[in-house]
Amino acid sequence: MRRFPVTFLSAILIVLVIATVSSGQGTAWSTESVLDMMDKSARDFHTLTADIEHIKYTDVVKDTSSETGKLFVRRDEKMRIEFMTPDRRTILRNGDSLFVFTPKINRVEEYDLGKNREMVDQYVLLGFGSKSENIKKNYLVTLLGETEFDHRKTVMLELTPKSDQVRKQITRIQMWIDEASWLPVQQKFFESGSEDYLIFHYTNMMKNLKIGDSQFKQDWPKGVSRTKPRS
């Protein structure tokens, strides 16, 4: 099976893999109780804005790279990330269409998520409005326990994909979920066939702020070149 380009895989993960759960009481968590909180959160989630740090570790050269920016997500499958450092880059998602704009070379890469529907749907089940029954259908879910992260008390979950196709891309996912806000503060994706991993770290999260349609327009500059890489 063809492995997806790093840019495409990273974009897929950013777009489709953001788990949210809602507030609750008590500290004796079980896998079922955490998944139950995810169900409750799905009923009142509409939008999210956050600062995001994307970290990529490549084991063969022992290299760690990172980029930081701002995330805007809406429940209706719309998302925009504006990476500002070290280089500017925009990732825009609208339904099955995904765009990656690189100002330095004035180029937009266009991807059709529907072409990879099986893998995409697996990750969508971890996203906004997801149901625990679907997560359990597609992942083996393990509660790793409580830990302090970013000076917050968090619950850690580990998800192992049941699908052979998904496991060819990602072997497991770890999530740190803030017990105060019940929003994810970090997600770590372990790539198959290597010791490489991707991390998405979220701060300054604001839930259910109004995000207008203009935030999700293709506002590329004049003369931009367009390509459709094979995914």
Accessible surface in RSA format (square Angstrom, percent):
REM  Atomic radii and reference values for relative SASA: ProtOr
REM  Chains: A
REM  Algorithm: Lee & Richards
REM  Probe-radius: 1.40
REM  Slices: 20
REM RES _ NUM      All-atoms   Total-Side   Main-Chain    Non-polar    All polar
REM                ABS   REL    ABS   REL    ABS   REL    ABS   REL    ABS   REL
RES MET A   1   117.58  60.9  35.97  23.8  81.61 194.3  47.19  40.1  70.40  93.3
RES ARG A   2   138.98  58.4 118.93  60.6  20.06  47.8  43.94  60.0  95.05  57.6
RES ARG A   3   115.81  48.6  98.88  50.4  16.92  40.3  64.69  88.4  51.12  31.0
RES PHE A   4    17.63   8.8   6.21   3.8  11.42  29.7   6.21   3.8  11.42  32.7
RES PRO A   5    51.74  37.7  39.09  35.6  12.65  46.0  51.59  42.6   0.14   0.9
RES VAL A   6    88.84  58.5  83.67  75.7   5.18  12.5  84.05  73.0   4.80  13.0
RES THR A   7    47.49  33.8  43.12  43.7   4.36  10.4  10.54  14.2  36.94  55.8
RES PHE A   8     0.13   0.1   0.13   0.1   0.00   0.0   0.13   0.1   0.00   0.0
RES LEU A   9     5.96   3.3   5.96   4.3   0.00   0.0   5.96   4.2   0.00   0.0
RES SER A  10     3.04   2.6   3.04   4.1   0.00   0.0   1.88   4.0   1.15   1.6
RES ALA A  11     0.00   0.0   0.00   0.0   0.00   0.0   0.00   0.0   0.00   0.0
RES ILE A  12     0.08   0.0   0.08   0.1   0.00   0.0   0.08   0.1   0.00   0.0
RES LEU A  13     0.17   0.1   0.00   0.0   0.17   0.4   0.00   0.0   0.17   0.5
RES ILE A  14     0.00   0.0   0.00   0.0   0.00   0.0   0.00   0.0   0.00   0.0
RES VAL A  15    12.11   8.0   0.44   0.4  11.67  28.1   0.44   0.4  11.67  31.7
RES LEU A  16     5.67   3.2   2.21   1.6   3.46   8.7   5.49   3.9   0.18   0.5
RES VAL A  17     0.08   0.1   0.07   0.1   0.00   0.0   0.07   0.1   0.00   0.0
RES ILE A  18     2.25   1.3   1.73   1.3   0.52   1.2   1.73   1.2   0.52   1.4
RES ALA A  19     1.71   1.6   1.12   1.7   0.59   1.3   1.30   1.8   0.41   1.1
RES THR A  20     8.27   5.9   1.60   1.6   6.67  15.9   0.22   0.3   8.05  12.2
RES VAL A  21     0.87   0.6   0.68   0.6   0.19   0.4   0.68   0.6   0.19   0.5
RES SER A  22    17.42  14.7  15.76  21.0   1.66   3.8  14.08  30.0   3.34   4.7
RES SER A  23    79.56  67.2  64.77  86.4  14.79  34.1  28.65  61.0  50.92  71.3
RES GLY A  24    25.83  31.9   0.00   N/A  25.83  31.9  12.60  34.6  13.23  29.6
RES GLN A  25   170.77  95.5 145.70 106.5  25.07  59.7  64.50 137.3 106.27  80.6
RES GLY A  26    53.64  66.2   0.00   N/A  53.64  66.2  37.47 102.8  16.17  36.2
RES THR A  27    81.88  58.2  71.72  72.7  10.16  24.2  39.11  52.5  42.77  64.7
RES ALA A  28   104.62  96.2  67.55 104.2  37.07  84.3  79.27 111.6  25.35  67.1
RES TRP A  29    37.23  14.9  15.11   7.3  22.13  52.0  15.14   8.1  22.09  35.8
RES SER A  30    53.26  45.0  50.10  66.9   3.15   7.3  43.59  92.8   9.67  13.5
RES THR A  31    35.42  25.2  32.13  32.6   3.29   7.8  20.10  27.0  15.32  23.2
RES GLU A  32   102.38  58.8  99.23  75.1   3.16   7.5  60.38 116.8  42.00  34.3
RES SER A  33    36.40  30.8  29.54  39.4   6.86  15.8  35.65  75.9   0.75   1.1
RES VAL A  34     0.00   0.0   0.00   0.0   0.00   0.0   0.00   0.0   0.00   0.0
RES LEU A  35     2.11   1.2   2.11   1.5   0.00   0.0   2.11   1.5   0.00   0.0
RES ASP A  36    63.28  44.3  60.42  60.1   2.86   6.8  17.73  41.7  45.55  45.4
RES MET A  37    14.18   7.3  14.18   9.4   0.00   0.0   3.12   2.7  11.06  14.7
RES MET A  38     3.56   1.8   2.21   1.5   1.34   3.2   2.15   1.8   1.41   1.9
RES ASP A  39    38.49  27.0  35.06  34.9   3.43   8.1  14.82  34.9  23.67  23.6
RES LYS A  40    94.35  46.0  87.11  53.4   7.24  17.2  43.24  38.9  51.11  54.4
RES SER A  41     0.00   0.0   0.00   0.0   0.00   0.0   0.00   0.0   0.00   0.0
RES ALA A  42    10.42   9.6   9.27  14.3   1.15   2.6  10.42  14.7   0.00   0.0
RES ARG A  43   173.26  72.7 143.64  73.2  29.62  70.5  73.12  99.9 100.14  60.7
RES ASP A  44    70.29  49.2  68.37  68.0   1.92   4.5  34.51  81.2  35.78  35.7
RES PHE A  45     0.00   0.0   0.00   0.0   0.00   0.0   0.00   0.0   0.00   0.0
RES HIS A  46   105.85  57.9 104.06  72.3   1.79   4.6  67.59  69.7  38.26  44.5
RES THR A  47    11.05   7.9  11.05  11.2   0.00   0.0  11.00  14.8   0.05   0.1
RES LEU A  48     0.70   0.4   0.70   0.5   0.00   0.0   0.70   0.5   0.00   0.0
RES THR A  49    11.53   8.2  11.53  11.7   0.00   0.0   8.60  11.5   2.93   4.4
RES ALA A  50     0.00   0.0   0.00   0.0   0.00   0.0   0.00   0.0   0.00   0.0
RES ASP A  51    46.11  32.3  45.77  45.6   0.33   0.8  16.89  39.7  29.22  29.1
RES ILE A  52     3.74   2.1   0.00   0.0   3.74   9.0   1.70   1.2   2.04   5.5
RES GLU A  53    52.54  30.2  51.92  39.3   0.62   1.5   9.97  19.3  42.57  34.8
RES HIS A  54    11.82   6.5  10.93   7.6   0.89   2.3   9.72  10.0   2.11   2.5
RES ILE A  55    32.69  18.6  32.69  24.4   0.00   0.0  32.69  23.5   0.00   0.0
RES LYS A  56    27.63  13.5  27.19  16.7   0.44   1.0  25.16  22.6   2.47   2.6
RES TYR A  57    37.89  17.7  37.89  21.6   0.00   0.0  24.49  18.4  13.40  16.5
RES THR A  58    34.72  24.7  34.72  35.2   0.00   0.0  23.30  31.3  11.42  17.3
RES ASP A  59    32.71  22.9  32.42  32.3   0.29   0.7   1.95   4.6  30.76  30.7
RES VAL A  60   129.27  85.1  98.55  89.2  30.73  74.0 105.78  91.9  23.50  63.7
RES VAL A  61    99.62  65.6  74.11  67.1  25.52  61.5  80.74  70.2  18.88  51.2
RES LYS A  62   144.02  70.3 119.45  73.3  24.57  58.5  88.38  79.6  55.64  59.3
RES ASP A  63    70.20  49.2  67.08  66.8   3.12   7.4  14.01  33.0  56.19  56.0
RES THR A  64    83.24  59.2  54.81  55.6  28.43  67.7  40.06  53.8  43.18  65.3
RES SER A  65    56.79  48.0  49.96  66.7   6.83  15.7  40.81  86.9  15.98  22.4
RES SER A  66    53.51  45.2  36.65  48.9  16.86  38.8   8.43  17.9  45.08  63.2
RES GLU A  67    25.68  14.7  24.47  18.5   1.21   2.9  10.45  20.2  15.23  12.4
RES THR A  68    53.34  37.9  53.14  53.9   0.20   0.5  41.08  55.2  12.25  18.5
RES GLY A  69    12.88  15.9   0.00   N/A  12.88  15.9   8.23  22.6   4.65  10.4
RES LYS A  70    69.58  33.9  69.57  42.7   0.01   0.0  43.70  39.3  25.88  27.6
RES LEU A  71     0.00   0.0   0.00   0.0   0.00   0.0   0.00   0.0   0.00   0.0
RES PHE A  72    35.71  17.9  35.71  22.1   0.00   0.0  35.71  21.7   0.00   0.0
RES VAL A  73     5.55   3.7   5.55   5.0   0.00   0.0   5.55   4.8   0.00   0.0
RES ARG A  74    38.28  16.1  35.89  18.3   2.39   5.7  14.40  19.7  23.88  14.5
RES ARG A  75    99.01  41.6  82.45  42.0  16.57  39.4  32.36  44.2  66.65  40.4
RES ASP A  76    72.28  50.6  51.79  51.6  20.48  48.4  48.49 114.1  23.78  23.7
RES GLU A  77    83.14  47.7  75.90  57.4   7.23  17.2  31.50  60.9  51.63  42.2
RES LYS A  78    43.90  21.4  42.80  26.3   1.10   2.6  15.50  14.0  28.39  30.2
RES MET A  79     3.27   1.7   3.27   2.2   0.00   0.0   3.27   2.8   0.00   0.0
RES ARG A  80    13.63   5.7  13.63   6.9   0.00   0.0   1.06   1.4  12.57   7.6
RES ILE A  81     0.00   0.0   0.00   0.0   0.00   0.0   0.00   0.0   0.00   0.0
RES GLU A  82    33.11  19.0  33.11  25.0   0.00   0.0  22.39  43.3  10.71   8.7
RES PHE A  83     0.25   0.1   0.00   0.0   0.25   0.7   0.00   0.0   0.25   0.7
RES MET A  84    91.45  47.4  81.68  54.1   9.77  23.3  76.01  64.6  15.44  20.5
RES THR A  85    74.16  52.7  74.12  75.1   0.04   0.1  64.78  87.0   9.38  14.2
RES PRO A  86   100.19  73.0  69.89  63.7  30.30 110.1  75.97  62.7  24.22 150.6
RES ASP A  87    72.64  50.9  67.12  66.8   5.51  13.0  23.06  54.3  49.58  49.4
RES ARG A  88   132.47  55.6 125.36  63.9   7.12  16.9  44.25  60.5  88.22  53.5
RES ARG A  89    37.39  15.7  36.36  18.5   1.03   2.5  22.21  30.4  15.18   9.2
RES THR A  90     7.07   5.0   7.07   7.2   0.00   0.0   0.00   0.0   7.07  10.7
RES ILE A  91     0.00   0.0   0.00   0.0   0.00   0.0   0.00   0.0   0.00   0.0
RES LEU A  92     0.77   0.4   0.77   0.6   0.00   0.0   0.77   0.5   0.00   0.0
RES ARG A  93    10.69   4.5  10.69   5.4   0.00   0.0   0.49   0.7  10.19   6.2
RES ASN A  94    63.69  43.9  57.60  55.7   6.09  14.7   9.45  22.8  54.23  52.4
RES GLY A  95    18.50  22.8   0.00   N/A  18.50  22.8  18.30  50.2   0.20   0.4
RES ASP A  96    60.43  42.3  53.65  53.4   6.78  16.0  19.18  45.1  41.25  41.1
RES SER A  97    48.60  41.1  48.39  64.6   0.21   0.5   8.77  18.7  39.82  55.8
RES LEU A  98     0.30   0.2   0.00   0.0   0.30   0.8   0.00   0.0   0.30   0.8
RES PHE A  99    17.72   8.9  17.72  11.0   0.00   0.0  17.72  10.7   0.00   0.0
RES VAL A 100     1.27   0.8   1.10   1.0   0.17   0.4   1.10   1.0   0.17   0.5
RES PHE A 101    17.83   8.9  17.83  11.0   0.00   0.0  17.83  10.8   0.00   0.0
RES THR A 102    32.01  22.8  32.01  32.5   0.00   0.0  23.19  31.2   8.82  13.3
RES PRO A 103    51.73  37.7  35.01  31.9  16.72  60.8  36.28  30.0  15.45  96.0
RES LYS A 104   154.97  75.6 115.96  71.2  39.01  92.9  92.59  83.3  62.39  66.5
RES ILE A 105    90.48  51.5  67.30  50.1  23.19  55.9  74.41  53.6  16.07  43.6
RES ASN A 106    48.73  33.6  47.55  46.0   1.17   2.8  25.51  61.4  23.22  22.4
RES ARG A 107    83.17  34.9  82.63  42.1   0.55   1.3  10.01  13.7  73.17  44.3
RES VAL A 108     0.00   0.0   0.00   0.0   0.00   0.0   0.00   0.0   0.00   0.0
RES GLU A 109    20.67  11.9  20.67  15.6   0.00   0.0   3.10   6.0  17.57  14.3
RES GLU A 110    28.64  16.4  25.68  19.4   2.96   7.0   6.76  13.1  21.88  17.9
RES TYR A 111    12.09   5.6   2.31   1.3   9.78  25.4   6.57   4.9   5.52   6.8
RES ASP A 112    65.04  45.6  56.96  56.7   8.08  19.1  21.74  51.2  43.30  43.2
RES LEU A 113     0.06   0.0   0.06   0.0   0.00   0.0   0.06   0.0   0.00   0.0
RES GLY A 114    28.97  35.7   0.00   N/A  28.97  35.7  13.74  37.7  15.23  34.1
RES LYS A 115   158.81  77.5 120.35  73.8  38.45  91.6  76.25  68.6  82.56  87.9
RES ASN A 116    15.03  10.4  11.13  10.8   3.90   9.4   3.92   9.4  11.11  10.7
RES ARG A 117    83.07  34.9  80.40  41.0   2.67   6.4  50.11  68.5  32.96  20.0
RES GLU A 118    93.35  53.6  81.49  61.6  11.87  28.3  38.26  74.0  55.09  45.0
RES MET A 119     0.02   0.0   0.02   0.0   0.00   0.0   0.00   0.0   0.02   0.0
RES VAL A 120     0.00   0.0   0.00   0.0   0.00   0.0   0.00   0.0   0.00   0.0
RES ASP A 121    56.39  39.5  55.81  55.5   0.58   1.4  22.96  54.0  33.43  33.3
RES GLN A 122    20.04  11.2  19.92  14.6   0.11   0.3   0.10   0.2  19.94  15.1
RES TYR A 123     0.00   0.0   0.00   0.0   0.00   0.0   0.00   0.0   0.00   0.0
RES VAL A 124    48.53  31.9  45.15  40.9   3.38   8.1  46.80  40.7   1.73   4.7
RES LEU A 125    37.10  20.7  36.45  26.1   0.65   1.6  37.10  26.1   0.00   0.0
RES LEU A 126     0.07   0.0   0.00   0.0   0.07   0.2   0.00   0.0   0.07   0.2
RES GLY A 127     9.76  12.0   0.00   N/A   9.76  12.0   8.50  23.3   1.27   2.8
RES PHE A 128    36.77  18.4  13.46   8.3  23.31  60.6  13.46   8.2  23.31  66.7
RES GLY A 129    26.16  32.3   0.00   N/A  26.16  32.3   4.77  13.1  21.39  47.9
RES SER A 130    13.42  11.3   4.21   5.6   9.22  21.2   7.74  16.5   5.68   8.0
RES LYS A 131   120.56  58.8 120.39  73.9   0.16   0.4  63.39  57.1  57.17  60.9
RES SER A 132    12.88  10.9  12.55  16.7   0.33   0.8   0.15   0.3  12.73  17.8
RES GLU A 133   117.60  67.5 109.02  82.5   8.58  20.4  32.60  63.0  85.01  69.4
RES ASN A 134    45.42  31.3  45.42  43.9   0.00   0.0   0.53   1.3  44.90  43.4
RES ILE A 135     0.81   0.5   0.81   0.6   0.00   0.0   0.81   0.6   0.00   0.0
RES LYS A 136    78.87  38.5  74.17  45.5   4.69  11.2  41.39  37.3  37.48  39.9
RES LYS A 137   150.75  73.5 131.66  80.8  19.08  45.4  83.14  74.8  67.60  72.0
RES ASN A 138    19.06  13.1  17.77  17.2   1.30   3.1   1.30   3.1  17.77  17.2
RES TYR A 139     2.25   1.0   0.00   0.0   2.25   5.8   0.00   0.0   2.25   2.8
RES LEU A 140   106.60  59.4 104.04  74.4   2.55   6.4 106.16  74.6   0.44   1.2
RES VAL A 141    28.19  18.6   3.21   2.9  24.98  60.2   3.21   2.8  24.98  67.8
RES THR A 142    69.28  49.3  66.80  67.7   2.49   5.9  42.00  56.4  27.28  41.2
RES LEU A 143    45.86  25.5  24.79  17.7  21.08  53.0  24.79  17.4  21.08  56.7
RES LEU A 144    79.11  44.1  41.69  29.8  37.42  94.1  46.04  32.3  33.07  89.0
RES GLY A 145    27.07  33.4   0.00   N/A  27.07  33.4  26.71  73.3   0.36   0.8
RES GLU A 146    81.45  46.8  48.80  36.9  32.66  77.8  22.08  42.7  59.37  48.5
RES THR A 147    52.52  37.4  41.29  41.9  11.23  26.8  24.22  32.5  28.31  42.8
RES GLU A 148   129.34  74.3 101.71  76.9  27.63  65.8  35.60  68.9  93.74  76.5
RES PHE A 149    41.20  20.6  37.67  23.3   3.53   9.2  41.20  25.0   0.00   0.0
RES ASP A 150    57.54  40.3  33.84  33.7  23.70  56.0  17.05  40.1  40.49  40.4
RES HIS A 151   174.01  95.1 143.22  99.5  30.79  78.8  98.74 101.8  75.27  87.6
RES ARG A 152   100.95  42.4  95.09  48.5   5.86  14.0  19.35  26.4  81.60  49.5
RES LYS A 153   113.10  55.2 102.38  62.8  10.72  25.5  62.94  56.7  50.15  53.4
RES THR A 154     0.00   0.0   0.00   0.0   0.00   0.0   0.00   0.0   0.00   0.0
RES VAL A 155     0.21   0.1   0.21   0.2   0.00   0.0   0.21   0.2   0.00   0.0
RES MET A 156    26.76  13.9  26.76  17.7   0.00   0.0  10.03   8.5  16.73  22.2
RES LEU A 157     0.31   0.2   0.31   0.2   0.00   0.0   0.31   0.2   0.00   0.0
RES GLU A 158    32.51  18.7  32.11  24.3   0.40   0.9   0.59   1.2  31.91  26.1
RES LEU A 159     1.41   0.8   1.41   1.0   0.00   0.0   1.41   1.0   0.00   0.0
RES THR A 160    42.28  30.1  42.28  42.9   0.00   0.0  26.44  35.5  15.84  23.9
RES PRO A 161     0.87   0.6   0.00   0.0   0.87   3.1   0.00   0.0   0.87   5.4
RES LYS A 162    93.19  45.5  73.38  45.0  19.81  47.2  44.00  39.6  49.19  52.4
RES SER A 163    20.80  17.6   9.70  12.9  11.10  25.6  18.60  39.6   2.20   3.1
RES ASP A 164    93.41  65.4  86.23  85.8   7.18  17.0  29.92  70.4  63.49  63.3
RES GLN A 165    46.14  25.8  42.95  31.4   3.19   7.6  16.80  35.8  29.34  22.3
RES VAL A 166     0.00   0.0   0.00   0.0   0.00   0.0   0.00   0.0   0.00   0.0
RES ARG A 167    87.20  36.6  82.56  42.1   4.64  11.0  27.12  37.1  60.08  36.4
RES LYS A 168   107.23  52.3  99.44  61.0   7.79  18.5  61.68  55.5  45.56  48.5
RES GLN A 169     1.42   0.8   1.42   1.0   0.00   0.0   0.00   0.0   1.42   1.1
RES ILE A 170     0.00   0.0   0.00   0.0   0.00   0.0   0.00   0.0   0.00   0.0
RES THR A 171    50.38  35.8  47.47  48.1   2.90   6.9  41.26  55.4   9.12  13.8
RES ARG A 172    84.44  35.5  84.44  43.0   0.00   0.0  20.04  27.4  64.39  39.0
RES ILE A 173     0.00   0.0   0.00   0.0   0.00   0.0   0.00   0.0   0.00   0.0
RES GLN A 174    25.65  14.3  25.65  18.7   0.00   0.0   0.00   0.0  25.65  19.5
RES MET A 175     0.29   0.1   0.29   0.2   0.00   0.0   0.29   0.2   0.00   0.0
RES TRP A 176    29.07  11.7  29.07  14.1   0.00   0.0  22.11  11.8   6.96  11.3
RES ILE A 177     0.91   0.5   0.91   0.7   0.00   0.0   0.91   0.7   0.00   0.0
RES ASP A 178     0.68   0.5   0.68   0.7   0.00   0.0   0.00   0.0   0.68   0.7
RES GLU A 179    23.37  13.4  14.47  11.0   8.89  21.2   9.51  18.4  13.86  11.3
RES ALA A 180    84.80  78.0  53.85  83.1  30.94  70.4  64.17  90.4  20.63  54.7
RES SER A 181    47.50  40.1  28.73  38.3  18.77  43.2  36.40  77.5  11.10  15.5
RES TRP A 182     0.61   0.2   0.61   0.3   0.00   0.0   0.25   0.1   0.36   0.6
RES LEU A 183     9.19   5.1   9.19   6.6   0.00   0.0   9.19   6.5   0.00   0.0
RES PRO A 184     0.28   0.2   0.28   0.3   0.00   0.0   0.28   0.2   0.00   0.0
RES VAL A 185     1.33   0.9   1.33   1.2   0.00   0.0   1.33   1.2   0.00   0.0
RES GLN A 186    19.18  10.7  19.18  14.0   0.00   0.0   0.00   0.0  19.18  14.5
RES GLN A 187     0.00   0.0   0.00   0.0   0.00   0.0   0.00   0.0   0.00   0.0
RES LYS A 188    42.50  20.7  42.50  26.1   0.00   0.0   1.78   1.6  40.72  43.4
RES PHE A 189     0.00   0.0   0.00   0.0   0.00   0.0   0.00   0.0   0.00   0.0
RES PHE A 190    30.72  15.4  30.72  19.0   0.00   0.0  30.72  18.6   0.00   0.0
RES GLU A 191    13.90   8.0  10.39   7.9   3.51   8.4   0.00   0.0  13.90  11.3
RES SER A 192    15.76  13.3  12.82  17.1   2.94   6.8  10.75  22.9   5.01   7.0
RES GLY A 193    87.98 108.5   0.00   N/A  87.98 108.5  44.92 123.3  43.06  96.4
RES SER A 194    55.36  46.8  26.29  35.1  29.07  67.0  36.57  77.9  18.78  26.3
RES GLU A 195   125.82  72.2 115.54  87.4  10.28  24.5  39.04  75.5  86.78  70.9
RES ASP A 196    22.57  15.8  21.69  21.6   0.88   2.1   0.00   0.0  22.57  22.5
RES TYR A 197    49.38  23.1  49.38  28.1   0.00   0.0  16.60  12.5  32.77  40.4
RES LEU A 198     0.77   0.4   0.77   0.6   0.00   0.0   0.77   0.5   0.00   0.0
RES ILE A 199    20.05  11.4  20.05  14.9   0.00   0.0  20.05  14.4   0.00   0.0
RES PHE A 200     0.10   0.1   0.10   0.1   0.00   0.0   0.10   0.1   0.00   0.0
RES HIS A 201    33.45  18.3  31.94  22.2   1.51   3.9  23.98  24.7   9.48  11.0
RES TYR A 202     1.93   0.9   0.91   0.5   1.02   2.6   0.79   0.6   1.14   1.4
RES THR A 203    52.02  37.0  49.04  49.7   2.98   7.1  39.84  53.5  12.17  18.4
RES ASN A 204    99.65  68.7  82.63  79.9  17.02  41.0  28.05  67.5  71.60  69.2
RES MET A 205    30.77  15.9   8.69   5.8  22.07  52.6   8.42   7.2  22.35  29.6
RES MET A 206   101.09  52.4  99.26  65.7   1.83   4.4  72.29  61.5  28.81  38.2
RES LYS A 207    56.59  27.6  34.57  21.2  22.02  52.4  27.25  24.5  29.34  31.3
RES ASN A 208    64.02  44.1  37.51  36.3  26.51  63.8  18.10  43.6  45.92  44.4
RES LEU A 209    81.44  45.4  78.73  56.3   2.71   6.8  80.82  56.8   0.62   1.7
RES LYS A 210   201.29  98.2 163.10 100.1  38.19  90.9 113.92 102.5  87.37  93.1
RES ILE A 211    14.21   8.1   5.44   4.1   8.77  21.1   8.41   6.1   5.80  15.8
RES GLY A 212    35.23  43.5   0.00   N/A  35.23  43.5  24.78  68.0  10.45  23.4
RES ASP A 213    91.45  64.1  82.79  82.4   8.66  20.5  28.75  67.7  62.70  62.5
RES SER A 214    79.76  67.4  66.87  89.2  12.89  29.7  37.75  80.4  42.02  58.9
RES GLN A 215    56.47  31.6  51.88  37.9   4.60  10.9   6.47  13.8  50.01  37.9
RES PHE A 216     7.83   3.9   1.53   0.9   6.30  16.4   1.92   1.2   5.91  16.9
RES LYS A 217   128.98  62.9 123.92  76.0   5.06  12.0  74.67  67.2  54.31  57.8
RES GLN A 218    87.90  49.2  60.50  44.2  27.39  65.2  17.34  36.9  70.55  53.5
RES ASP A 219    91.45  64.1  62.25  62.0  29.20  69.0  39.97  94.1  51.48  51.3
RES TRP A 220    29.02  11.6   5.01   2.4  24.01  56.4   5.05   2.7  23.97  38.9
RES PRO A 221    64.71  47.2  50.53  46.1  14.18  51.6  62.40  51.5   2.32  14.4
RES LYS A 222   208.67 101.8 175.84 107.9  32.83  78.2 128.10 115.3  80.57  85.8
RES GLY A 223    67.31  83.0   0.00   N/A  67.31  83.0  38.50 105.7  28.81  64.5
RES VAL A 224    28.13  18.5  10.62   9.6  17.51  42.2  10.62   9.2  17.51  47.5
RES SER A 225    55.52  46.9  48.01  64.1   7.50  17.3  48.11 102.4   7.41  10.4
RES ARG A 226   123.81  52.0  94.01  47.9  29.81  71.0  44.75  61.2  79.07  47.9
RES THR A 227    53.20  37.8  46.11  46.7   7.09  16.9  51.52  69.2   1.69   2.5
RES LYS A 228   159.79  78.0 132.15  81.1  27.64  65.8  74.75  67.3  85.04  90.6
RES PRO A 229    48.06  35.0  26.62  24.3  21.44  77.9  38.98  32.2   9.08  56.4
RES ARG A 230   182.44  76.6 163.64  83.4  18.79  44.7  76.42 104.4 106.01  64.3
RES SER A 231    31.93  27.0   7.07   9.4  24.86  57.3   0.22   0.5  31.71  44.4
END  Absolute sums over single chains surface
CHAIN  1 A    10911.1       8812.2       2098.9       5597.9       5313.2
END  Absolute sums over all chains
TOTAL         10911.1       8812.2       2098.9       5597.9       5313.2
